[in-house]
Amino acid sequence: MTPQALLAAMLPLVADLARQIPPSERYRRLLDAVRQLLPADAAALLRLEGDELVPLAVDGLAPDTLGRRFRVDRHPRLATLLAAGGPLRFAPDCGLPDPYDGLVEHVHGHLPVHDCMGCALRVQERPWGLLTLDALALSRFDAVDMAALQSLADLAAATVAAAERMDDLALRAEDEHRRAEQYRRAAGQGRARRLAGRSAAHRALLREIALVGPSALTVLVSGETGTGKELVTQALHAASPRAGRPLVSLNCAALPDALVESELFGHVRGAFSGAVAERQGKFELADGGTLFLDEVGELPLAVQAKLLRVLQNGQLQRLGSDREHRVDVRLIAATNRDLAAEVRAGRFRADLYHRLVAYPLHVPPLRERGRDVLLLAGAFLEEQRAALGLGNLRLDAEAQQALLGHAWPGNVRELEHVLARAALRALARHAQRPRVLTLAADDLGLAPAAAAATPVPAARSAPALPPAPPLRERVAAFERQAIGEALAAHGGNWAAAARTLGLDRANLVRLARRLGLAVPARNGRPQA
C-alpha cells in the first residue's frame, strides 16, 4: 500500500464530507476504500457504545451482522484490539475465539484458522471503535505495512469524526429551529391564534364583533363546545378601547364551589383555612380591562348574586372582609348551555341572565361554515409543521374531501386534534424525517360519512313510531343514570364516584343538582 494509493482511496471520502449522505452509506464507502487498499475477504467498521461494539458497515460478513451487538467483555479479540496502542495482527495459532465465527460469507460451519488483524479508531484521544480485517488465506496480510494501516486508521477516524460532527450540527440546527419556533409562539412573537374564515356565517360573526367590540356592553358569547368562544372574546377585547389593559380569564367549571368566590372577588388573610395572605380576585386584576368568564352557567346561585351586585354598581367585597373595592371592568361571558332554559329551571338567576345578555353573540358551529374547515386546517397544519420541524405539511385531495365531509361534533377543537394526530401518524410512516409531509385520508382517522344518506322507506303496514324525546332530555337522562350507577358502585361516596366519572367532586355535585338529584349538603343531610 503506497502513499499514492492511500491518498487516492481517501480523497473521495474527504469529498463526501461536503455532501448530504446518510451515515450508513458514508460508512459503507469508507469500508470500500479499505477493501481497495487491503487484501481482505471480510471487513467491518464497529463503533463503541458503552460496553458494546455496534457494527456500522460490513463487507464479506453475513447481513445479519449489522443487527448484532458485541459485548467487549465477551469477545477477547475485540477487547485486545481496543486495548492495543496501534494496529494488531493476530498469530495464526492464537487461541482467542473469533467474534465472526459463523458470520463470514461463503464459509460453512466453523471458521478455519485464518489471517486476522485490526486497529482501534480514536477520536479526540478516546476510543471511537474498531476496524477489523479477515483473510481466509494465512499469509494474506504478510505484505501489509502496519504503519500504513495506522495511517489508514487515522484517516478513517478523522472521516467518521467529521461526518458525525456534521450530522450533529445538522440535528442541532434543526432542534434549535424547532425550539425557536416554540419560543416565538410562547412569547407571542409568532403568529397568534386569530379568527379565520371566509364563509357567510363567519363574516356575519366578524360584523357583530366589529359592531359591539368598541362598546361598553356586556356580551354573552354562546355556542357549542370547541367553536372558539375564547378567540371571539379576544377579538372583542382587541376591538375595544380597553385593548391596552388586561384581559383576565376564569373557567367557572374548573373550580370547586368553595373557591369560586375567592377567585372572583379575592380574600383576606384568615378568611378560610389556607388563606395565609391577602389576595386579589379576578375582578381586581382585570380593573380597567376585560374579564372573561367561561362556562358562566356553572356558577353557584350564591355566587351569582354577588356577581350581579358587582355588575350593577362596580363594587365588591373580598371574602372575609367588609371593605368595599370599586372596579371598572367590562364583562364577557361564555356558555355552551341554553341559559334561558336554565333560568326557567331555577338553576340560573333571571336578573343576572338579563344583565349578561345585554348583547348576545352566537358563534356558529364548524359544520355550518362550509369550506372554512380547509382554511382552518391550513392554520393548524402550519403550527404542526413548526412543532415537528418540517419544511411543509399538506393535505392530499382525498384528505381534503374527508375534512369537508365530516360533521365535526367537536368543532374547531376537534379539527385541531385530528390534524395533530394525523401528522404524527404520517410522520411515523417515514424512516427519515421528510422535507414535505403529505397527510392522506387514512391518517385523519375520521369515521366514514353515515351510510343512511338515502333513508329506507318504512313498510306501509308499520305503525308510526312515537316522536323521540328532545336530545337535551335524553342526555340528561343518561347523565342521571351514570351518576346513580357510580354512586351505587361506591356506596354513596361522592368523591369516589366523581373519580370514576372523571370529574371533580364539586363539579359532580353541581351537575347532580342541575339534574334534580339529591346532593349532599354541608350539614350532612341530602339536599334536593
C-alpha positions as CSV (number, residue, x, y, z in Angstrom):
1,M,0.0,0.0,0.0
2,T,1.8,3.1,-1.3
3,P,1.1,6.6,-0.1
4,Q,-0.3,7.4,-3.5
5,A,-2.7,4.6,-3.3
6,L,-3.7,5.6,0.2
7,L,-4.3,9.2,-0.9
8,A,-6.3,8.1,-4.0
9,A,-8.5,5.9,-1.8
10,M,-9.2,8.5,0.8
11,L,-9.7,11.6,-1.4
12,P,-13.3,10.5,-2.4
13,L,-14.1,10.2,1.3
14,V,-13.0,13.7,2.0
15,A,-15.1,14.9,-0.9
16,D,-18.1,13.1,0.5
17,L,-17.9,15.3,3.6
18,A,-19.4,18.2,1.6
19,R,-22.4,16.1,0.5
20,Q,-25.6,15.1,2.4
21,I,-25.1,11.4,2.6
22,P,-26.9,9.0,5.0
23,P,-24.5,7.8,7.7
24,S,-24.9,4.1,6.6
25,E,-23.8,5.0,3.0
26,R,-20.9,7.1,4.3
27,Y,-19.6,4.2,6.4
28,R,-20.1,1.8,3.5
29,R,-17.9,3.9,1.3
30,L,-15.3,4.1,4.0
31,L,-15.2,0.3,4.1
32,D,-15.0,0.1,0.3
33,A,-11.9,2.3,0.4
34,V,-10.3,0.0,2.9
35,R,-11.1,-3.1,0.8
36,Q,-9.4,-1.4,-2.2
37,L,-6.2,-1.0,-0.3
38,L,-6.0,-4.2,1.8
39,P,-6.5,-7.8,0.5
40,A,-9.2,-8.8,3.0
41,D,-12.1,-11.2,2.5
42,A,-14.1,-9.6,5.2
43,A,-14.1,-6.2,6.8
44,A,-16.1,-4.5,9.5
45,L,-16.4,-1.0,11.0
46,L,-17.7,-1.0,14.5
47,R,-18.5,1.9,16.9
48,L,-18.0,1.6,20.6
49,E,-21.2,2.4,22.5
50,G,-20.8,1.9,26.2
51,D,-19.5,-1.7,26.7
52,E,-20.7,-2.9,23.3
53,L,-19.3,-2.6,19.8
54,V,-22.0,-1.9,17.2
55,P,-21.4,-2.8,13.5
56,L,-22.0,0.2,11.3
57,A,-20.8,-1.3,8.0
58,V,-19.7,-4.8,7.0
59,D,-18.3,-6.3,3.8
60,G,-17.9,-10.1,3.4
61,L,-19.9,-10.8,6.5
62,A,-23.5,-12.0,6.8
63,P,-26.1,-9.2,6.5
64,D,-27.5,-10.0,10.0
65,T,-24.1,-9.0,11.5
66,L,-25.4,-5.4,11.3
67,G,-28.1,-6.3,13.8
68,R,-25.8,-7.8,16.4
69,R,-24.1,-6.2,19.4
70,F,-20.7,-7.4,20.5
71,R,-20.1,-7.2,24.2
72,V,-16.4,-6.3,24.7
73,D,-16.0,-8.4,27.8
74,R,-17.3,-11.5,25.9
75,H,-15.1,-11.1,22.8
76,P,-11.4,-11.1,23.9
77,R,-10.1,-10.4,20.3
78,L,-12.1,-7.2,20.1
79,A,-11.1,-6.2,23.6
80,T,-7.4,-6.8,22.7
81,L,-7.7,-4.6,19.6
82,L,-9.3,-1.8,21.7
83,A,-6.5,-2.0,24.3
84,A,-3.7,-2.2,21.8
85,G,-1.7,1.0,21.1
86,G,-1.9,0.6,17.4
87,P,-2.6,-1.9,14.6
88,L,-2.5,-5.5,15.7
89,R,-2.3,-8.8,13.7
90,F,-3.2,-12.0,15.5
91,A,-1.0,-15.0,15.2
92,P,-2.5,-18.0,13.3
93,D,-2.3,-20.2,16.4
94,C,-4.0,-17.5,18.6
95,G,-6.4,-19.3,20.9
96,L,-8.8,-16.4,21.3
97,P,-12.2,-17.1,19.8
98,D,-13.1,-15.2,16.7
99,P,-16.2,-13.0,17.1
100,Y,-17.1,-13.6,13.4
101,D,-17.1,-17.4,13.6
102,G,-20.1,-18.5,11.5
103,L,-20.6,-15.0,10.1
104,V,-18.1,-14.9,7.2
105,E,-19.8,-15.4,3.9
106,H,-19.0,-18.5,1.8
107,V,-17.7,-20.3,4.9
108,H,-19.9,-23.0,6.2
109,G,-19.6,-24.2,9.7
110,H,-16.7,-23.4,12.0
111,L,-14.3,-20.6,10.8
112,P,-10.9,-22.2,10.0
113,V,-7.6,-20.8,11.0
114,H,-7.1,-17.6,9.0
115,D,-5.3,-14.3,8.9
116,C,-6.9,-11.6,11.2
117,M,-5.9,-8.1,12.1
118,G,-7.5,-4.8,13.1
119,C,-6.9,-1.3,14.5
120,A,-8.7,0.9,17.1
121,L,-10.0,4.2,15.8
122,R,-9.5,7.1,18.2
123,V,-11.3,10.4,18.1
124,Q,-10.2,13.2,20.4
125,E,-7.9,10.8,22.2
126,R,-10.8,8.5,23.0
127,P,-11.5,5.1,21.5
128,W,-14.3,5.5,18.9
129,G,-14.4,2.0,17.6
130,L,-12.6,-0.7,15.6
131,L,-11.7,-1.5,12.0
132,T,-11.4,-5.3,11.6
133,L,-10.0,-7.3,8.6
134,D,-10.1,-11.0,8.0
135,A,-8.5,-13.1,5.2
136,L,-9.1,-16.8,4.7
137,A,-5.5,-17.4,3.5
138,L,-3.0,-17.5,6.3
139,S,-0.3,-15.3,4.6
140,R,-2.6,-12.8,3.0
141,F,-1.5,-9.9,5.3
142,D,2.2,-10.6,5.2
143,A,2.9,-7.7,2.9
144,V,0.7,-5.2,4.8
145,D,2.7,-2.3,6.3
146,M,1.4,-1.7,9.8
147,A,2.5,1.9,9.7
148,A,0.4,2.4,6.6
149,L,-2.5,0.6,8.3
150,Q,-2.2,3.1,11.2
151,S,-2.3,6.0,8.7
152,L,-5.4,4.5,7.1
153,A,-7.0,4.1,10.6
154,D,-6.2,7.8,11.4
155,L,-7.7,9.0,8.2
156,A,-10.8,6.7,8.8
157,A,-11.1,8.1,12.3
158,A,-10.9,11.7,11.0
159,T,-13.5,10.9,8.4
160,V,-16.0,9.4,10.8
161,A,-15.4,12.2,13.3
162,A,-16.0,14.9,10.7
163,A,-19.1,13.0,9.4
164,E,-20.6,12.7,12.9
165,R,-19.8,16.3,13.7
166,M,-21.7,17.4,10.6
167,D,-24.6,15.2,11.4
168,D,-24.6,16.5,14.9
169,L,-24.6,20.1,13.7
170,A,-27.5,19.4,11.3
171,L,-29.5,17.8,14.1
172,R,-28.7,20.7,16.4
173,A,-29.6,23.3,13.8
174,E,-33.0,21.5,13.3
175,D,-33.5,21.3,17.0
176,E,-32.7,25.0,17.5
177,H,-35.0,25.9,14.7
178,R,-37.8,23.9,16.2
179,R,-37.1,25.4,19.7
180,A,-37.0,28.9,18.3
181,E,-40.5,28.3,16.7
182,Q,-41.8,27.2,20.1
183,Y,-40.3,30.1,22.0
184,R,-41.7,32.6,19.4
185,R,-45.2,31.1,19.9
186,A,-44.8,31.0,23.7
187,A,-43.6,34.6,23.8
188,G,-46.3,35.8,21.4
189,Q,-43.7,36.7,18.7
190,G,-45.1,34.1,16.3
191,R,-48.4,34.1,14.6
192,A,-51.1,34.4,17.3
193,R,-54.3,32.5,17.1
194,R,-56.9,34.5,15.3
195,L,-60.4,34.1,13.9
196,A,-60.1,32.7,10.4
197,G,-62.7,32.1,7.8
198,R,-64.5,33.3,4.7
199,S,-67.9,31.7,5.0
200,A,-71.1,33.8,5.2
201,A,-71.6,32.6,8.8
202,H,-68.1,33.7,9.8
203,R,-68.4,37.0,8.1
204,A,-71.6,37.7,9.9
205,L,-69.8,36.9,13.2
206,L,-67.0,39.3,12.4
207,R,-69.5,42.1,11.6
208,E,-71.1,41.5,15.0
209,I,-67.7,41.7,16.7
210,A,-66.9,44.9,14.9
211,L,-70.2,46.4,16.0
212,V,-70.2,45.5,19.7
213,G,-66.5,45.4,20.3
214,P,-65.9,49.2,20.8
215,S,-68.9,49.5,23.1
216,A,-69.1,49.0,26.8
217,L,-71.9,46.4,26.7
218,T,-71.7,43.1,28.5
219,V,-71.6,40.3,25.9
220,L,-72.8,36.8,26.3
221,V,-71.0,34.5,23.8
222,S,-72.9,31.3,23.2
223,G,-72.0,28.3,21.0
224,E,-71.2,24.6,21.1
225,T,-68.0,23.3,22.7
226,G,-64.9,23.9,20.7
227,T,-66.3,26.7,18.4
228,G,-63.7,29.2,19.5
229,K,-65.6,31.3,22.1
230,E,-62.3,32.3,23.7
231,L,-60.9,33.7,20.4
232,V,-64.1,35.6,20.0
233,T,-63.6,37.1,23.4
234,Q,-60.0,38.1,22.5
235,A,-61.3,39.8,19.3
236,L,-63.9,41.7,21.3
237,H,-61.3,42.9,23.7
238,A,-58.9,43.9,20.9
239,A,-61.6,45.9,19.3
240,S,-62.5,47.8,22.5
241,P,-61.0,51.0,24.0
242,R,-59.7,48.6,26.8
243,A,-57.4,46.7,24.4
244,G,-54.3,48.1,26.1
245,R,-55.5,46.9,29.5
246,P,-55.6,43.3,30.9
247,L,-57.8,40.6,29.6
248,V,-58.3,38.2,32.5
249,S,-60.0,34.8,32.1
250,L,-61.6,32.4,34.5
251,N,-63.1,29.0,33.7
252,C,-66.1,28.7,36.1
253,A,-66.5,25.0,35.6
254,A,-62.9,24.2,36.6
255,L,-63.2,25.4,40.2
256,P,-65.0,23.8,43.2
257,D,-67.8,25.9,44.7
258,A,-65.8,26.8,47.7
259,L,-63.1,28.5,45.6
260,V,-65.2,30.3,43.0
261,E,-66.0,33.3,45.2
262,S,-62.3,33.7,46.3
263,E,-61.2,33.5,42.7
264,L,-63.6,36.2,41.5
265,F,-63.6,38.6,44.4
266,G,-60.4,37.8,46.3
267,H,-60.0,37.1,50.0
268,V,-58.2,38.5,53.1
269,R,-55.9,36.6,55.4
270,G,-57.7,34.2,57.6
271,A,-60.9,34.2,55.5
272,F,-60.8,30.4,55.4
273,S,-58.4,27.6,56.1
274,G,-55.3,28.0,54.0
275,A,-55.8,31.8,53.4
276,V,-52.4,32.8,54.7
277,A,-52.2,36.1,52.8
278,E,-54.5,38.7,51.3
279,R,-55.2,38.0,47.6
280,Q,-56.8,40.0,44.8
281,G,-59.5,38.3,42.8
282,K,-60.0,38.3,39.0
283,F,-62.2,41.4,39.1
284,E,-59.5,43.5,40.7
285,L,-56.8,42.0,38.4
286,A,-58.9,43.0,35.4
287,D,-59.6,46.5,36.7
288,G,-59.6,48.9,33.7
289,G,-59.8,45.9,31.3
290,T,-61.9,43.0,30.4
291,L,-62.9,39.9,32.5
292,F,-63.9,36.8,30.6
293,L,-66.0,34.2,32.5
294,D,-66.1,30.9,30.6
295,E,-68.8,28.4,31.3
296,V,-70.7,31.1,33.3
297,G,-73.7,28.8,33.6
298,E,-71.8,26.6,36.1
299,L,-71.6,29.4,38.8
300,P,-73.4,28.5,42.0
301,L,-76.5,30.6,42.8
302,A,-74.9,32.2,45.8
303,V,-72.0,33.5,43.7
304,Q,-74.4,34.6,41.0
305,A,-76.0,37.1,43.5
306,K,-72.6,38.6,44.3
307,L,-71.6,38.8,40.6
308,L,-74.8,40.6,39.9
309,R,-74.0,43.2,42.5
310,V,-70.6,43.9,41.0
311,L,-72.1,44.3,37.6
312,Q,-74.7,46.7,38.9
313,N,-72.6,49.1,40.8
314,G,-68.9,48.1,40.3
315,Q,-68.3,47.4,44.0
316,L,-67.1,44.1,45.6
317,Q,-66.0,42.8,48.9
318,R,-63.2,40.4,49.3
319,L,-64.1,37.1,51.1
320,G,-63.7,37.7,54.8
321,S,-63.8,41.5,54.6
322,D,-66.5,44.2,54.8
323,R,-64.3,46.8,53.0
324,E,-65.7,47.9,49.6
325,H,-63.4,47.8,46.5
326,R,-64.5,49.6,43.3
327,V,-63.6,48.2,39.9
328,D,-64.1,49.2,36.3
329,V,-64.4,46.0,34.3
330,R,-66.1,45.0,31.1
331,L,-67.6,41.5,31.4
332,I,-67.7,39.0,28.6
333,A,-69.3,35.7,29.5
334,A,-69.5,32.4,27.5
335,T,-71.6,29.3,27.7
336,N,-72.5,26.3,25.7
337,R,-75.8,25.9,27.6
338,D,-79.2,27.4,27.0
339,L,-79.2,29.9,29.8
340,A,-82.8,30.9,29.2
341,A,-83.8,27.3,29.8
342,E,-81.5,27.2,32.9
343,V,-83.4,30.3,34.2
344,R,-86.8,28.6,33.7
345,A,-85.5,25.5,35.6
346,G,-84.4,27.7,38.5
347,R,-80.7,27.0,38.1
348,F,-79.7,30.5,37.0
349,R,-80.8,33.9,38.2
350,A,-83.1,35.7,35.8
351,D,-81.8,39.1,36.8
352,L,-78.2,38.0,36.2
353,Y,-79.2,36.5,32.9
354,H,-80.7,39.7,31.6
355,R,-77.6,41.6,32.8
356,L,-75.3,39.2,30.9
357,V,-77.4,39.1,27.7
358,A,-77.1,42.8,27.0
359,Y,-75.6,41.8,23.7
360,P,-75.9,38.1,22.8
361,L,-73.4,36.8,20.3
362,H,-73.7,33.3,18.8
363,V,-70.6,31.5,17.4
364,P,-71.6,29.2,14.5
365,P,-70.6,25.5,14.6
366,L,-67.9,24.4,12.2
367,R,-70.4,22.3,10.2
368,E,-72.2,25.5,9.2
369,R,-69.1,27.2,7.9
370,G,-68.5,25.2,4.7
371,R,-65.0,25.4,3.2
372,D,-63.7,27.3,6.3
373,V,-62.6,23.9,7.5
374,L,-59.8,23.8,4.9
375,L,-58.7,27.4,5.8
376,L,-58.6,26.5,9.5
377,A,-56.8,23.2,8.6
378,G,-54.1,25.3,6.9
379,A,-53.5,27.3,10.1
380,F,-53.3,24.2,12.3
381,L,-51.0,22.4,9.8
382,E,-48.6,25.4,9.8
383,E,-48.5,25.1,13.6
384,Q,-47.8,21.4,13.4
385,R,-45.1,22.0,10.7
386,A,-43.3,24.3,13.0
387,A,-43.6,22.0,16.0
388,L,-42.4,18.9,14.1
389,G,-39.6,20.8,12.3
390,L,-40.9,20.0,8.8
391,G,-40.4,22.0,5.6
392,N,-44.1,21.7,4.7
393,L,-47.1,19.8,5.8
394,R,-50.0,19.4,3.4
395,L,-53.2,17.5,2.7
396,D,-53.8,15.4,-0.3
397,A,-57.1,15.7,-2.3
398,E,-58.8,12.8,-0.5
399,A,-57.9,14.1,2.9
400,Q,-59.4,17.5,2.0
401,Q,-62.6,15.8,0.9
402,A,-62.7,13.8,4.2
403,L,-62.4,17.1,6.1
404,L,-65.2,18.7,4.1
405,G,-67.5,15.7,4.6
406,H,-67.1,15.3,8.4
407,A,-69.8,16.6,10.7
408,W,-67.3,18.0,13.3
409,P,-69.3,17.5,16.5
410,G,-66.3,18.8,18.5
411,N,-66.0,21.8,16.1
412,V,-62.7,23.6,15.7
413,R,-61.0,22.0,18.7
414,E,-61.8,18.5,17.2
415,L,-60.2,19.6,13.9
416,E,-57.1,20.8,15.6
417,H,-56.7,17.4,17.4
418,V,-57.5,15.4,14.3
419,L,-54.7,17.1,12.4
420,A,-52.2,16.8,15.2
421,R,-52.8,13.1,15.4
422,A,-52.7,12.7,11.6
423,A,-49.3,14.5,11.4
424,L,-47.8,12.0,13.9
425,R,-49.3,9.0,12.0
426,A,-48.0,10.2,8.7
427,L,-44.6,11.0,10.1
428,A,-44.3,7.5,11.6
429,R,-44.5,6.0,8.1
430,H,-41.2,7.5,7.1
431,A,-37.9,6.1,8.3
432,Q,-36.3,9.5,7.9
433,R,-37.9,12.9,8.5
434,P,-39.1,14.1,5.1
435,R,-38.9,17.7,4.0
436,V,-42.5,17.7,2.9
437,L,-45.1,15.5,4.6
438,T,-48.4,14.8,3.0
439,L,-51.4,13.7,5.0
440,A,-53.7,11.1,3.4
441,A,-57.4,10.5,4.3
442,D,-56.4,7.4,6.3
443,D,-54.1,9.4,8.5
444,L,-57.1,11.5,9.7
445,G,-58.9,8.6,11.2
446,L,-62.3,10.1,10.6
447,A,-65.3,7.8,10.5
448,P,-66.9,7.5,7.0
449,A,-70.0,9.5,6.3
450,A,-73.1,7.9,7.5
451,A,-74.4,5.4,5.0
452,A,-78.0,6.5,5.7
453,A,-77.8,9.4,3.3
454,T,-80.8,7.9,1.5
455,P,-83.4,6.7,4.1
456,V,-85.0,3.3,3.5
457,P,-88.8,3.8,3.3
458,A,-90.7,2.0,6.0
459,A,-93.2,-0.7,5.3
460,R,-96.8,0.6,4.7
461,S,-98.2,-1.6,7.4
462,A,-95.7,-0.5,10.0
463,P,-97.2,1.7,12.8
464,A,-95.9,5.2,13.2
465,L,-93.3,5.5,15.9
466,P,-93.8,7.9,18.7
467,P,-91.6,11.0,18.5
468,A,-88.2,10.7,20.2
469,P,-87.7,12.9,23.3
470,P,-85.5,16.0,22.7
471,L,-81.8,15.4,22.6
472,R,-81.2,17.5,25.8
473,E,-83.7,15.4,27.8
474,R,-82.1,12.2,26.5
475,V,-78.6,13.4,27.5
476,A,-79.9,14.5,31.0
477,A,-81.5,11.0,31.5
478,F,-78.2,9.4,30.6
479,E,-76.3,11.6,33.0
480,R,-78.7,10.8,35.8
481,Q,-78.3,7.1,35.1
482,A,-74.5,7.3,35.0
483,I,-74.3,9.3,38.3
484,G,-76.7,6.9,40.0
485,E,-74.7,3.9,38.9
486,A,-71.4,5.4,40.0
487,L,-72.8,6.3,43.4
488,A,-74.3,2.8,43.9
489,A,-71.0,1.2,43.0
490,H,-69.2,3.3,45.6
491,G,-71.8,3.1,48.4
492,G,-72.9,6.7,48.0
493,N,-69.3,8.1,48.2
494,W,-69.4,11.2,46.0
495,A,-65.6,11.7,45.8
496,A,-65.1,8.1,44.6
497,A,-68.0,8.4,42.2
498,A,-66.5,11.6,40.8
499,R,-63.1,9.9,40.2
500,T,-64.9,7.1,38.3
501,L,-66.7,9.6,36.1
502,G,-63.6,11.7,35.5
503,L,-64.9,14.8,37.3
504,D,-64.1,16.9,40.2
505,R,-66.3,16.2,43.2
506,A,-67.7,19.8,43.3
507,N,-68.5,19.7,39.6
508,L,-70.3,16.3,40.0
509,V,-72.4,17.8,42.9
510,R,-73.1,20.8,40.7
511,L,-74.2,18.6,37.8
512,A,-76.3,16.4,40.0
513,R,-78.1,19.5,41.5
514,R,-78.8,20.8,38.0
515,L,-80.2,17.4,37.0
516,G,-82.6,17.4,40.0
517,L,-80.8,14.7,42.0
518,A,-80.4,14.8,45.8
519,V,-76.9,16.1,46.7
520,P,-75.1,16.2,50.0
521,A,-75.3,19.4,52.0
522,R,-72.6,20.7,54.2
523,N,-74.6,19.7,57.3
524,G,-74.5,16.1,56.0
525,R,-78.3,15.8,55.1
526,P,-79.3,15.2,51.5
527,Q,-80.4,18.3,49.6
528,A,-82.6,18.3,46.5
